[in-house]
């Protein structure tokens, strides 16, 4: 699909700040069609609305593999964590964000349940395995590929941690390239679960590891139309030859996600927009997602957003909440030459297509 002409009328700031993306938003709120699992039950795919595809409701660094214990949220900060997460989600709802995809596949589901009951934002939970050095020891120690598959399939088909809440997406990750033997097991298992259930797969990747990840998923039976390769803008210099090397992945039907808006220490704005413009102009706006990857954690009893720590020490890190996409990133994208149709496609049409083929 070719992207809309650059002359298409852009959204006004008023429309952005009130979440009014007229044509596609109305189409996305139809009450008929297939559903997707969320924290509060199934939701019609056509009612997902403005969707952030790569976010985290709660996040934490956690101890490394050699540490004996694992406590993602300090006991005396649980209530405060719930309240803060709810405030971020409700801020998102006020600017028009309807759905958030949580890509924390090892989450305290009891806290998520409490959070979900206090917000109008749909939360799509995930299953899977994040980076081995950043996950609970009980998951990092799983070596059997079949056991990995059974865990992910159970959380998609039956429920997470003996609840009726089913995961709507699979998250897998690598430390870099090439993949380790353990990571290959995770990816093969995830591909089989995707083939059995139809739920999408989102990776933690980047342009360097994405080709190997994508190839392994396809060879293991995954549907390319249900694969999202994340953080594809990170470290991508704005040179055409780099972008052209990635085109075969999109031609097979998979998706790229970018999320470093406002984080020039990861990707300068000019490189990020060059990345998006290149693939839009090549006819692949329908294979691109934009998100924030908002995440914060407790450190020394203080809330710390990604980027606030050394070495970047970004003083604006805490401003990159879910609402940031509407209040800050989209106005800048409009100023950088993107049009209303492209923004609709990134945030509304592509999520519905990924989850339900709409």
Wavefront OBJ file of the C-alpha trace (Angstrom):
o trace
v 0.000 0.000 0.000
v 1.364 3.366 -0.976
v 1.284 5.992 1.735
v -1.085 8.928 1.286
v 0.196 11.961 -0.610
v 2.153 14.401 1.494
v -0.536 16.985 0.778
v -3.161 15.151 2.861
v -4.461 17.576 5.537
v -2.592 17.175 8.803
v -4.270 16.793 12.165
v -4.515 19.955 14.171
v -3.032 20.081 17.657
v -6.571 20.287 19.014
v -7.499 17.046 17.258
v -4.356 15.347 18.531
v -4.814 16.459 22.110
v -8.406 15.267 22.196
v -7.625 11.982 20.458
v -9.837 12.849 17.458
v -8.430 10.985 14.476
v -11.630 11.273 12.465
v -11.923 8.782 9.613
v -9.983 5.804 10.947
v -11.059 6.394 14.532
v -14.713 6.083 13.583
v -14.004 2.940 11.573
v -12.035 1.446 14.460
v -14.918 1.800 16.923
v -17.375 -0.497 15.154
v -19.042 -2.993 17.498
v -18.714 -6.000 15.192
v -15.908 -8.352 14.297
v -13.252 -10.472 16.049
v -11.975 -9.822 19.566
v -8.635 -9.586 21.349
v -7.852 -10.594 24.945
v -7.280 -7.769 27.419
v -6.845 -7.511 31.175
v -10.580 -6.908 31.587
v -11.863 -9.396 29.014
v -12.249 -9.636 25.244
v -12.496 -6.400 23.245
v -13.700 -5.992 19.680
v -10.705 -5.515 17.398
v -12.464 -2.641 15.685
v -12.744 -0.817 18.999
v -9.023 -0.864 19.852
v -8.772 2.753 18.697
v -5.485 4.588 19.150
v -3.066 1.866 20.236
v 0.461 1.997 21.620
v 1.957 -1.312 20.553
v 5.091 -1.436 22.749
v 4.662 -0.263 26.360
v 5.059 -1.388 29.961
v 2.500 -0.923 32.744
v 5.069 -1.864 35.385
v 8.772 -2.393 34.828
v 11.794 -3.255 36.913
v 15.402 -4.204 36.433
v 15.411 -7.049 38.921
v 18.469 -8.961 40.124
v 20.758 -10.742 37.722
v 20.939 -14.484 37.263
v 23.385 -14.935 40.117
v 21.089 -13.251 42.642
v 19.125 -15.651 44.845
v 15.856 -13.690 45.008
v 13.586 -11.766 42.697
v 11.146 -9.082 43.834
v 10.041 -6.802 41.016
v 8.105 -4.295 43.149
v 9.156 -3.538 46.750
v 6.437 -4.686 49.147
v 6.090 -1.239 50.706
v 5.772 0.366 47.254
v 3.045 -1.863 45.799
v 0.148 0.494 46.521
v 2.102 3.522 45.326
v 3.122 1.626 42.175
v -0.508 0.847 41.385
v -1.575 4.452 41.919
v 1.216 5.809 39.729
v 0.567 3.333 36.923
v -3.124 4.214 36.997
v -2.318 7.926 36.807
v -0.179 7.411 33.682
v -2.880 5.339 32.017
v -5.621 7.818 32.852
v -3.474 10.643 31.457
v -3.243 8.581 28.269
v -6.998 8.086 28.148
v -7.586 11.821 28.474
v -5.609 12.512 25.277
v -7.388 9.791 23.299
v -5.266 6.659 23.726
v -7.636 3.687 23.847
v -5.375 0.620 24.016
v -1.931 -0.231 25.325
v 0.012 -3.413 24.589
v 2.035 -4.399 27.654
v 5.225 -6.197 26.649
v 6.349 -7.234 30.124
v 5.961 -11.032 29.882
v 6.877 -11.673 33.538
v 4.485 -9.376 35.374
v 2.775 -9.435 38.779
v -0.695 -10.217 37.463
v -2.370 -9.348 40.763
v -1.097 -5.773 40.540
v -2.077 -5.584 36.876
v -5.611 -6.644 37.754
v -5.934 -3.834 40.269
v -4.543 -1.324 37.782
v -6.812 -2.456 34.939
v -9.947 -2.009 37.032
v -9.140 1.681 37.533
v -8.568 2.814 33.946
v -10.540 2.992 30.727
v -7.462 2.054 28.679
v -7.535 -1.493 27.304
v -4.410 -3.372 28.411
v -3.332 -6.312 26.245
v -1.020 -8.518 28.354
v 1.823 -10.608 26.996
v 3.498 -13.921 27.607
v 6.991 -14.980 26.579
v 10.572 -14.464 27.727
v 12.506 -11.205 27.938
v 16.327 -10.995 28.029
v 17.687 -13.870 30.085
v 19.740 -11.606 32.365
v 16.677 -9.484 33.164
v 14.005 -12.038 34.044
v 13.113 -14.019 37.172
v 15.534 -16.827 37.916
v 12.720 -19.372 37.657
v 12.245 -18.414 33.995
v 15.915 -17.913 33.161
v 16.656 -21.427 34.399
v 14.226 -23.103 31.996
v 16.337 -25.016 29.490
v 13.746 -27.336 28.002
v 12.267 -25.927 24.791
v 9.019 -27.848 25.230
v 8.578 -26.389 28.702
v 9.047 -22.895 27.255
v 6.361 -23.649 24.680
v 3.955 -25.060 27.265
v 4.309 -21.976 29.480
v 3.592 -19.566 26.648
v 0.772 -21.636 25.192
v -0.873 -21.999 28.600
v -0.859 -18.250 29.179
v -2.409 -17.629 25.748
v -4.954 -20.457 25.680
v -5.877 -20.873 29.353
v -4.798 -17.905 31.466
v -1.924 -16.236 33.274
v -0.961 -17.529 36.730
v -4.243 -19.419 37.249
v -6.375 -16.405 36.317
v -8.838 -16.216 33.405
v -6.728 -13.439 31.874
v -5.216 -14.643 28.625
v -2.144 -13.182 26.951
v -2.849 -11.499 23.624
v 0.715 -11.329 22.333
v 4.068 -13.126 22.749
v 7.211 -11.171 23.663
v 10.681 -12.585 22.953
v 14.081 -10.948 23.149
v 17.781 -11.282 22.520
v 20.800 -9.543 23.957
v 22.123 -8.863 20.463
v 23.450 -10.859 17.540
v 24.095 -13.678 17.031
v 21.395 -15.402 19.091
v 22.474 -17.679 21.907
v 21.337 -21.310 22.048
v 18.886 -20.431 24.848
v 17.439 -17.556 22.823
v 17.010 -19.816 19.804
v 14.946 -22.195 21.941
v 12.721 -19.306 23.054
v 12.174 -18.107 19.483
v 11.409 -21.579 18.137
v 8.966 -22.217 20.983
v 7.297 -18.840 20.447
v 6.885 -19.528 16.734
v 5.134 -22.825 17.453
v 2.785 -21.148 19.940
v 2.057 -18.432 17.381
v 1.266 -21.084 14.789
v -1.056 -22.909 17.221
v -2.912 -19.864 18.529
v -2.575 -17.101 15.931
v -1.466 -14.468 18.460
v 1.242 -12.038 17.295
v 4.911 -12.083 18.320
v 6.794 -8.916 19.288
v 10.551 -8.989 19.619
v 13.087 -6.946 21.517
v 15.541 -6.442 18.722
v 16.942 -3.577 16.714
v 18.226 -3.438 13.131
v 21.347 -5.509 13.830
v 19.624 -8.575 15.292
v 16.269 -8.280 13.477
v 17.190 -10.247 10.299
v 18.398 -13.272 12.262
v 15.400 -13.120 14.603
v 12.973 -12.854 11.710
v 14.565 -15.673 9.756
v 14.469 -18.044 12.739
v 10.823 -17.245 13.481
v 9.824 -17.939 9.881
v 11.839 -21.153 9.691
v 10.116 -22.245 12.904
v 6.646 -21.773 11.437
v 5.593 -18.255 12.482
v 3.283 -16.198 10.273
v 5.238 -13.157 9.003
v 2.042 -11.076 9.135
v 1.987 -11.590 12.914
v 5.574 -10.492 13.678
v 6.625 -7.095 15.064
v 10.352 -6.322 15.224
v 10.799 -3.618 17.859
v 13.222 -0.721 18.400
v 14.164 -0.763 14.737
v 15.231 2.881 14.803
v 17.838 2.440 17.548
v 21.304 3.135 16.196
v 20.072 3.245 12.609
v 22.040 5.884 10.730
v 19.947 7.741 8.164
v 21.633 6.128 5.164
v 19.518 4.645 2.420
v 21.606 1.482 2.094
v 20.855 0.583 5.719
v 17.136 0.952 5.143
v 17.148 -0.913 1.845
v 18.756 -3.927 3.518
v 15.685 -4.210 5.757
v 13.089 -4.038 2.969
v 12.891 -7.841 2.431
v 11.449 -8.238 5.943
v 8.580 -5.834 5.224
v 7.970 -7.378 1.821
v 7.213 -10.659 3.600
v 4.488 -8.930 5.621
v 6.120 -8.282 8.994
v 6.166 -5.011 10.927
v 8.747 -2.569 12.302
v 8.214 -0.603 15.516
v 10.035 2.611 16.520
v 9.881 4.320 19.897
v 12.858 6.589 20.641
v 10.917 9.837 20.263
v 12.583 12.448 22.458
v 15.622 10.243 23.127
v 18.264 11.626 20.797
v 20.949 9.743 22.738
v 19.456 6.577 21.202
v 18.338 7.930 17.834
v 18.610 11.557 16.683
v 15.286 12.960 15.519
v 16.564 13.376 11.967
v 17.503 9.676 11.799
v 14.197 8.555 13.302
v 12.131 10.572 10.833
v 14.366 9.541 7.927
v 13.673 5.917 8.865
v 9.897 6.427 8.876
v 9.873 8.565 5.732
v 11.912 6.010 3.786
v 9.534 3.132 4.473
v 6.414 5.255 4.026
v 7.683 6.464 0.670
v 8.500 2.869 -0.277
v 4.836 1.953 0.295
v 5.127 0.348 3.732
v 3.273 2.736 6.034
v 0.975 -0.230 6.656
v 3.906 -2.097 8.232
v 5.068 0.535 10.739
v 4.212 1.144 14.381
v 5.093 4.095 16.588
v 5.121 3.814 20.374
v 6.852 5.265 23.449
v 8.207 2.206 25.323
v 7.414 4.028 28.558
v 9.008 2.278 31.504
v 9.993 3.226 35.013
v 11.260 1.319 38.015
v 12.128 1.742 41.654
v 15.783 2.421 42.354
v 17.024 3.527 45.767
v 13.361 4.062 46.642
v 12.929 6.602 43.865
v 10.937 6.273 40.625
v 13.369 6.242 37.751
v 12.325 6.482 34.082
v 14.507 4.990 31.361
v 17.149 7.495 30.301
v 17.282 9.265 33.664
v 20.121 7.063 34.859
v 23.812 7.308 33.926
v 25.272 7.763 31.428
v 22.512 9.727 29.697
v 20.914 11.366 32.781
v 18.137 12.792 30.610
v 16.365 15.511 32.662
v 13.229 15.037 30.549
v 12.996 11.259 30.938
v 9.931 11.413 33.173
v 7.998 13.332 30.507
v 8.031 10.317 28.178
v 4.787 8.793 29.409
v 2.113 7.174 27.235
v 0.434 10.569 26.724
v 3.728 11.883 25.330
v 2.894 10.210 22.039
v -0.094 12.517 21.535
v 1.097 15.674 23.266
v 4.698 15.783 21.999
v 5.702 13.146 19.436
v 2.782 13.545 17.024
v 2.989 17.336 16.722
v 6.677 16.971 15.875
v 5.903 14.262 13.326
v 3.381 16.546 11.652
v 5.972 19.296 11.551
v 8.397 16.794 9.994
v 6.129 16.162 7.020
v 4.014 13.172 8.027
v 0.322 13.350 7.211
v -2.903 12.394 8.911
v -3.330 9.184 6.934
v 0.119 7.934 7.923
v -0.457 8.689 11.603
v -3.853 6.948 11.466
v -2.158 3.974 9.875
v 0.615 3.737 12.481
v -1.660 4.031 15.518
v -5.068 2.630 14.550
v -5.119 0.632 11.329
v -1.925 -1.362 11.825
v -2.763 -2.604 15.358
v -6.172 -3.855 14.159
v -4.495 -5.532 11.191
v -1.791 -7.155 13.331
v -4.183 -8.644 15.875
v -7.136 -9.508 13.673
v -6.172 -9.080 10.041
v -8.524 -6.119 9.627
l 1 2 3 4 5 6 7 8 9 10 11 12 13 14 15 16 17 18 19 20 21 22 23 24 25 26 27 28 29 30 31 32 33 34 35 36 37 38 39 40 41 42 43 44 45 46 47 48 49 50 51 52 53 54 55 56 57 58 59 60 61 62 63 64 65 66 67 68 69 70 71 72 73 74 75 76 77 78 79 80 81 82 83 84 85 86 87 88 89 90 91 92 93 94 95 96 97 98 99 100 101 102 103 104 105 106 107 108 109 110 111 112 113 114 115 116 117 118 119 120 121 122 123 124 125 126 127 128 129 130 131 132 133 134 135 136 137 138 139 140 141 142 143 144 145 146 147 148 149 150 151 152 153 154 155 156 157 158 159 160 161 162 163 164 165 166 167 168 169 170 171 172 173 174 175 176 177 178 179 180 181 182 183 184 185 186 187 188 189 190 191 192 193 194 195 196 197 198 199 200 201 202 203 204 205 206 207 208 209 210 211 212 213 214 215 216 217 218 219 220 221 222 223 224 225 226 227 228 229 230 231 232 233 234 235 236 237 238 239 240 241 242 243 244 245 246 247 248 249 250 251 252 253 254 255 256 257 258 259 260 261 262 263 264 265 266 267 268 269 270 271 272 273 274 275 276 277 278 279 280 281 282 283 284 285 286 287 288 289 290 291 292 293 294 295 296 297 298 299 300 301 302 303 304 305 306 307 308 309 310 311 312 313 314 315 316 317 318 319 320 321 322 323 324 325 326 327 328 329 330 331 332 333 334 335 336 337 338 339 340 341 342 343 344 345 346 347 348 349 350 351 352 353 354 355 356 357 358
